[in-house]
Each structure stands twice: as structure tokens, then as C-alpha cells.
């Protein structure tokens, strides 16, 4: 799946924001009220209400089929469903029944879809010409958009002469040149390898910093995208909102086990295992104790709250992932993530204890 990407790390660094682009997006923001989408007997979105603030970068996260792309397509006006109900306001305007071509939105869906017979300049100018913008204004705005994505000297080039990453930058410039109220991105990093994905994440974040009034909605299934890019993250589950908040809120204080495990590795323990006898939480029956792997520390046997045997050790460069089978629950090993220090490496079969701080334990719904 192709979408926005940038060819080289740091490509957007130092690119000045176009005053026109930043100003036009200043009134952005999205309000969705009681959105329901059904296809036959299948409910894809179920009474979803959401406010996206002006200038916010919201990532919509979730597994395939959870409704995240349907939500994006609803904002764009592309939904044709047997059952569709709800209201949409963008930049203070009711767009519920406005056709897609009359919504001032920048769209980057699964393909950048450049016109192969048009130059980079003409590809970027296409939306402006459709809006009957003057030639002088087109020249200025296309130059600003290409400069923003570090392609200022490529207007005369044909798409076939560009790398895939550069073509995607052209698609990004084309989405921005119309000075949209909202920029919609669908899986912008999904086709990239791990190293390039990390650098492009940084560049998209830098772009948003250069256009602080531009509202961006980015759909992804990758939790790292959400943690790095988001002002807020919307995690969806089966057409509903599982949790909405900052990435830190979702990671540190998840609503339930689904949220905890989607945002990263999580050890879920019965409270009577996580808390000592006498602690008021020891007898908790409605919730489970959530401990992130990095909150656990391997210590000599007897010096921690939990005791067990190291079941496996996996090396990821500077980080070790250690699985420990607890005496209290031997069939469900817990995961410990630790920095590799010198030559000290835990050994499989060793008897150890695990130490953690009380503040690192969060009680959540199962």
C-alpha cells in the first residue's frame, strides 16, 4: 500500500511553512456526531462521536476491519452504505451532505496516483486548476508546496523520472497546495521497511510542526506510528472507540487489556499475585494488574516481589527480552525488557526474583 513517504531522512528539515498553507488551515477541526455505518447486516461504525481539534494530529489506530478507514472515508465523503447516519462538521461548516469534490480536504489514500503524462508542477497544480485559481496564484502556491516537501527545483520533471519516495512527496505537495482544512492520510508508512519507516515518521512529525494549524487525521495499524506521531490517539475496536487520549495516556493508563496489549507488550497478572497479602488491592476481583515489561527488574532470588525461573532470553542488540515463568503462575510467563549492560546476561534456567515499584502497577478491566 503506497501513501505519503519521503525519500531521505531529514528531507523536510529546514523547509519553511508556506504562510498561505498555514493560514488557510487555521480554521480546521472536525466534529463527528453519532456516526453509524452499516453494510447489509454488518455494522462497521456504531454510534461514534468524535471531536478533532484544529491543528491536532490524530492517529486512528486499530486492527483490520475495525472501521478506521471507513471513518476516514466518511470524513472525505466517499461512503456509500446501506445504513449511514450521523453528522459531520469541518472547519465550522456542515459537510454531512456535501459531495467529496466540494470538501476542502487534502487526501492521501492507498496510492499517490500521479498523472504519468503531467509534469510534477502540473500534477501539483491539478487541484488548483479545477478550482479555477489564476495562473499567477497557481505558480506561487505550487512553488510553496514543492518547497515545503523539498522538491522546489523539480517542477519540470516527469513522475517516471522520480523515485517512489519522491513521487510520494509530490502527492503530499498536491494534497497541501489546495490549502486544505484537514489532511487525511491512510496508512502512510505501511509500504516502508523498518529503517525508512522510522525516518519518515520523524519527517511527518516535522511537517506538522511547520504547519501547526493544519489538522491531520492519520489512519494506521502500527502502534509505533501512533506513539511517535500523535497529539492524540484514537484506538478503535469493532466499530467503537476503545480509548481516546494522548499516546502516553493510552500506554500508561489503558482502559482495559485490549488497549494495554495493542499499545505494546503488557503483563497482566491477577491482583493476588501482583500485590502482597494485606494490600487492599490484593483481593480485587473485577480488574487485573497491568505491568509493562520495562517496569520489571530482575534481581537476585528473594529480593523482589515475584519469584520464578528464566524461561528464555532473546537479544535485540542493546535490549534483552527475558521471559520468566513465575512460581505463582508457571503456565503464563511474564516478559521483562532490560538494557544490556556489559557482558551481564541473564541465563536460561536461573532462579530469580522480579522487583517493581507500586506506582508501576495499573489496575485495568480484563
C-alpha positions as CSV (number, residue, x, y, z in Angstrom):
1,X,0.0,0.0,0.0
2,X,1.5,3.3,-1.0
3,X,0.9,6.7,0.5
4,X,2.9,9.6,1.8
5,X,6.6,9.0,2.2
6,X,9.8,11.0,1.9
7,X,12.9,9.7,0.1
8,X,15.6,10.8,2.5
9,X,15.8,11.2,6.3
10,X,15.6,14.9,7.2
11,X,14.3,15.9,3.8
12,X,11.7,18.2,5.4
13,X,14.1,19.7,7.9
14,X,14.5,23.4,7.4
15,X,11.6,23.7,5.0
16,X,9.7,26.9,5.8
17,X,6.0,26.7,6.1
18,X,4.0,28.5,3.4
19,X,2.1,31.3,5.0
20,X,-0.8,30.6,2.7
21,X,-1.0,27.0,3.5
22,X,-0.8,27.6,7.3
23,X,-3.3,30.4,7.2
24,X,-5.9,28.5,5.2
25,X,-5.9,25.6,7.6
26,X,-6.3,27.9,10.6
27,X,-10.0,27.2,10.9
28,X,-9.6,23.5,10.7
29,X,-11.2,21.0,13.1
30,X,-13.6,18.1,12.8
31,X,-16.8,17.2,14.6
32,X,-18.5,13.9,14.1
33,X,-21.8,13.1,15.8
34,X,-23.5,9.8,16.2
35,X,-21.9,8.2,13.1
36,X,-23.2,4.7,12.2
37,X,-22.2,2.9,9.1
38,X,-23.8,-0.4,8.1
39,X,-23.2,-2.6,5.0
40,X,-26.1,-5.0,5.0
41,X,-26.2,-6.8,8.3
42,X,-22.7,-5.7,9.2
43,X,-22.2,-2.7,11.4
44,X,-18.8,-1.1,10.6
45,X,-19.1,2.0,12.8
46,X,-21.5,2.1,15.7
47,X,-22.8,5.4,17.0
48,X,-19.3,7.0,17.0
49,X,-18.9,10.7,18.2
50,X,-15.6,12.4,18.0
51,X,-14.1,15.9,18.1
52,X,-10.7,16.6,16.4
53,X,-9.3,19.9,17.4
54,X,-7.9,22.5,15.0
55,X,-4.2,21.8,14.4
56,X,-4.3,18.4,16.0
57,X,-2.6,15.3,14.6
58,X,-4.9,12.4,15.4
59,X,-3.9,8.9,14.6
60,X,-6.7,6.4,14.2
61,X,-5.3,3.0,15.3
62,X,-6.8,-0.5,15.2
63,X,-6.8,-3.9,13.6
64,X,-8.0,-4.6,10.1
65,X,-11.8,-4.4,9.9
66,X,-12.2,-2.2,13.0
67,X,-13.7,0.7,11.0
68,X,-10.7,3.1,10.9
69,X,-10.5,3.5,7.2
70,X,-14.3,3.8,7.0
71,X,-14.1,6.7,9.4
72,X,-11.5,8.4,7.2
73,X,-13.6,7.8,4.1
74,X,-16.7,9.3,5.9
75,X,-14.8,12.5,6.5
76,X,-13.8,12.5,2.8
77,X,-17.3,11.9,1.7
78,X,-16.7,8.6,0.0
79,X,-19.0,6.4,1.9
80,X,-21.9,4.7,0.2
81,X,-23.6,2.4,2.6
82,X,-27.0,0.7,3.1
83,X,-27.2,2.3,6.5
84,X,-25.5,5.6,7.1
85,X,-26.4,8.1,9.8
86,X,-24.5,10.9,11.5
87,X,-23.4,14.4,11.1
88,X,-20.0,15.9,10.1
89,X,-18.8,19.4,10.7
90,X,-15.4,20.5,9.3
91,X,-13.9,24.0,10.0
92,X,-17.3,25.2,11.2
93,X,-19.2,24.0,8.1
94,X,-21.8,21.2,8.0
95,X,-20.4,18.8,5.4
96,X,-22.8,15.9,6.1
97,X,-24.4,16.0,2.7
98,X,-21.7,17.9,0.8
99,X,-20.2,15.9,-2.1
100,X,-16.4,15.0,-1.9
101,X,-15.3,17.4,-4.6
102,X,-16.7,20.3,-2.7
103,X,-15.0,19.5,0.6
104,X,-11.7,21.3,1.1
105,X,-9.7,18.3,2.2
106,X,-6.3,17.0,1.3
107,X,-6.4,13.3,0.6
108,X,-3.7,10.7,0.6
109,X,-5.2,7.3,0.4
110,X,-3.7,4.0,-0.6
111,X,-2.0,5.2,-3.8
112,X,-0.4,8.5,-4.6
113,X,-1.9,8.1,-8.2
114,X,0.1,10.8,-10.0
115,X,-0.8,11.5,-13.6
116,X,2.1,10.0,-15.6
117,X,1.7,12.4,-18.6
118,X,1.9,15.5,-16.5
119,X,5.0,17.1,-15.0
120,X,5.5,17.5,-11.3
121,X,4.3,21.1,-11.5
122,X,1.1,20.1,-13.4
123,X,0.4,17.3,-11.0
124,X,0.6,19.6,-8.0
125,X,-1.4,22.3,-9.9
126,X,-4.2,20.0,-10.9
127,X,-6.5,20.7,-7.9
128,X,-6.0,24.4,-8.2
129,X,-6.9,24.5,-11.9
130,X,-10.0,22.5,-11.1
131,X,-10.9,25.3,-8.7
132,X,-10.2,27.9,-11.4
133,X,-7.4,29.6,-9.5
134,X,-5.5,32.2,-11.5
135,X,-2.2,31.2,-13.2
136,X,-0.2,33.7,-11.1
137,X,-1.7,32.2,-7.9
138,X,-1.1,28.7,-9.1
139,X,2.6,29.4,-9.8
140,X,3.0,30.8,-6.3
141,X,1.2,28.1,-4.4
142,X,2.8,25.2,-6.3
143,X,6.2,26.7,-5.7
144,X,5.4,27.0,-2.0
145,X,4.1,23.4,-1.8
146,X,7.1,21.9,-3.6
147,X,9.5,23.9,-1.4
148,X,7.7,22.6,1.7
149,X,8.5,19.0,0.6
150,X,12.0,19.8,-0.6
151,X,11.2,19.4,-4.3
152,X,11.5,23.1,-5.2
153,X,13.6,22.5,-8.3
154,X,11.6,19.5,-9.7
155,X,8.6,21.2,-11.2
156,X,9.6,20.3,-14.8
157,X,10.4,16.6,-14.1
158,X,8.0,13.8,-15.1
159,X,6.9,11.4,-12.4
160,X,8.6,8.4,-14.1
161,X,11.9,10.1,-13.6
162,X,11.4,10.2,-9.8
163,X,12.0,7.6,-7.2
164,X,8.9,6.2,-5.4
165,X,9.7,8.2,-2.4
166,X,9.9,11.4,-4.4
167,X,6.7,10.6,-6.2
168,X,5.0,10.3,-2.8
169,X,6.4,13.7,-1.9
170,X,4.7,15.1,-5.0
171,X,1.5,13.6,-3.9
172,X,1.9,15.2,-0.5
173,X,2.5,18.6,-2.1
174,X,-0.6,18.1,-4.3
175,X,-2.6,17.5,-1.1
176,X,-1.3,20.5,0.7
177,X,-1.4,23.0,-2.2
178,X,-5.2,23.4,-2.1
179,X,-4.7,24.7,1.5
180,X,-7.0,22.1,3.0
181,X,-8.9,22.4,6.2
182,X,-7.9,18.8,7.0
183,X,-5.3,16.4,5.7
184,X,-6.4,12.8,5.6
185,X,-3.7,10.1,5.5
186,X,-4.4,6.4,5.1
187,X,-1.6,4.0,6.2
188,X,1.1,6.5,5.0
189,X,4.0,4.3,6.2
190,X,2.8,0.8,5.6
191,X,4.9,0.0,2.5
192,X,8.2,1.1,4.0
193,X,10.9,-1.0,5.6
194,X,11.6,-0.5,9.3
195,X,14.5,1.9,8.9
196,X,12.8,4.1,6.4
197,X,9.6,4.0,8.3
198,X,11.3,5.5,11.3
199,X,12.8,8.3,9.4
200,X,9.6,9.2,7.5
201,X,7.7,9.2,10.8
202,X,10.1,11.9,12.0
203,X,9.6,13.9,8.8
204,X,5.8,13.8,9.0
205,X,6.1,15.0,12.6
206,X,8.4,17.8,11.5
207,X,6.0,18.7,8.7
208,X,3.2,19.0,11.2
209,X,5.3,21.3,13.4
210,X,5.9,23.5,10.3
211,X,2.1,23.7,9.7
212,X,0.8,23.9,13.3
213,X,-2.7,25.0,12.3
214,X,-3.2,22.1,9.9
215,X,-5.5,19.3,11.2
216,X,-4.2,15.9,10.3
217,X,-6.1,12.6,10.6
218,X,-3.8,9.6,10.0
219,X,-5.0,6.0,9.9
220,X,-2.6,3.3,10.8
221,X,-2.5,-0.2,12.3
222,X,1.0,0.3,13.7
223,X,1.3,1.3,17.4
224,X,4.7,2.9,16.8
225,X,3.2,5.3,14.3
226,X,0.6,6.3,16.9
227,X,3.1,6.7,19.7
228,X,5.5,8.8,17.7
229,X,3.2,11.0,15.6
230,X,0.1,11.6,17.6
231,X,-1.1,14.6,19.6
232,X,-3.9,12.1,20.5
233,X,-4.6,8.5,19.5
234,X,-8.0,7.0,18.8
235,X,-7.8,3.3,19.2
236,X,-10.8,1.5,17.7
237,X,-12.3,-1.9,18.3
238,X,-15.1,-3.4,16.3
239,X,-16.5,0.0,15.2
240,X,-16.3,1.6,18.5
241,X,-13.8,3.8,20.4
242,X,-11.8,1.6,22.7
243,X,-9.9,4.6,24.1
244,X,-9.1,8.2,23.1
245,X,-6.2,10.2,24.6
246,X,-2.6,11.1,24.3
247,X,-0.2,8.2,23.4
248,X,1.1,8.4,26.9
249,X,-2.3,8.1,28.4
250,X,-3.1,5.0,26.4
251,X,0.2,3.4,27.2
252,X,0.4,4.3,30.9
253,X,-3.2,4.1,31.9
254,X,-5.1,1.8,29.4
255,X,-8.8,1.3,29.8
256,X,-8.6,-2.5,29.5
257,X,-6.5,-5.4,28.4
258,X,-7.2,-4.9,24.7
259,X,-5.8,-1.3,24.9
260,X,-2.8,-2.4,27.0
261,X,-1.8,-5.1,24.6
262,X,-2.3,-3.1,21.5
263,X,0.0,-0.3,22.6
264,X,2.8,-2.7,23.5
265,X,3.7,-5.7,25.5
266,X,1.8,-5.9,28.8
267,X,2.0,-8.4,31.6
268,X,-1.5,-9.0,33.0
269,X,-1.5,-10.6,36.5
270,X,-4.1,-11.5,39.0
271,X,-4.1,-8.8,41.7
272,X,-3.5,-11.5,44.4
273,X,-0.2,-12.2,42.6
274,X,0.8,-8.6,41.9
275,X,0.0,-7.3,45.4
276,X,1.1,-8.6,48.8
277,X,-1.2,-10.0,51.3
278,X,-2.5,-7.1,53.3
279,X,-2.5,-4.7,50.4
280,X,-6.1,-3.5,49.8
281,X,-5.7,-4.4,46.1
282,X,-4.8,-8.0,46.8
283,X,-8.4,-9.0,46.9
284,X,-9.5,-7.0,43.8
285,X,-11.7,-9.3,41.7
286,X,-13.1,-7.0,38.9
287,X,-9.8,-5.9,37.5
288,X,-6.3,-7.2,36.6
289,X,-2.9,-5.8,37.3
290,X,-1.0,-4.4,34.3
291,X,2.8,-4.3,34.4
292,X,4.8,-3.1,31.4
293,X,7.9,-5.3,30.8
294,X,10.3,-2.3,31.2
295,X,8.8,-1.7,34.7
296,X,10.2,-5.1,35.9
297,X,13.7,-5.5,37.1
298,X,15.5,-8.9,37.5
299,X,17.1,-9.2,41.0
300,X,18.7,-12.0,43.0
301,X,16.2,-14.6,44.3
302,X,14.4,-13.4,47.3
303,X,14.9,-9.6,46.8
304,X,11.8,-8.9,44.7
305,X,8.0,-9.3,45.0
306,X,7.7,-12.2,42.4
307,X,9.9,-15.3,42.1
308,X,10.5,-17.7,39.2
309,X,12.7,-19.2,36.6
310,X,14.1,-17.7,33.5
311,X,12.5,-19.5,30.6
312,X,14.1,-17.7,27.7
313,X,16.4,-14.8,26.7
314,X,16.2,-13.0,23.4
315,X,18.8,-10.5,22.3
316,X,17.7,-7.4,20.3
317,X,21.0,-5.5,20.2
318,X,21.1,-3.2,23.2
319,X,17.9,-4.6,24.6
320,X,17.2,-8.1,26.1
321,X,13.7,-9.6,26.2
322,X,13.6,-12.1,29.1
323,X,10.7,-14.5,29.8
324,X,10.3,-15.6,33.4
325,X,8.0,-18.4,34.5
326,X,6.6,-17.3,37.9
327,X,6.2,-19.8,40.7
328,X,2.7,-18.3,41.3
329,X,1.6,-18.8,37.7
330,X,4.0,-21.2,35.9
331,X,1.9,-21.5,32.8
332,X,1.9,-17.8,31.9
333,X,5.5,-16.4,31.7
334,X,5.9,-12.7,32.2
335,X,8.1,-10.6,30.0
336,X,10.9,-8.4,31.2
337,X,12.6,-5.8,28.9
338,X,16.0,-4.7,30.0
339,X,19.0,-2.8,28.7
340,X,22.0,-5.0,28.0
341,X,24.8,-3.8,30.4
342,X,28.3,-5.0,29.6
343,X,28.6,-8.8,29.4
344,X,25.9,-9.4,32.1
345,X,23.2,-11.5,30.5
346,X,20.5,-13.5,32.4
347,X,20.8,-17.2,31.9
348,X,18.0,-19.6,30.9
349,X,17.1,-21.8,33.9
350,X,18.4,-19.3,36.5
351,X,16.2,-18.7,39.6
352,X,15.5,-15.0,40.0
353,X,13.1,-12.5,41.6
354,X,11.4,-9.6,39.9
355,X,11.2,-6.2,41.5
356,X,8.8,-3.3,40.6
357,X,7.5,-0.1,42.1
358,X,3.9,0.0,43.3
359,X,3.3,3.1,41.1
360,X,4.1,1.0,38.0
361,X,1.1,-1.3,38.5
362,X,-2.2,-0.2,36.9
363,X,-5.4,-1.9,37.6
364,X,-7.5,-2.3,34.4
365,X,-10.5,-4.1,33.1
366,X,-9.8,-7.6,31.8
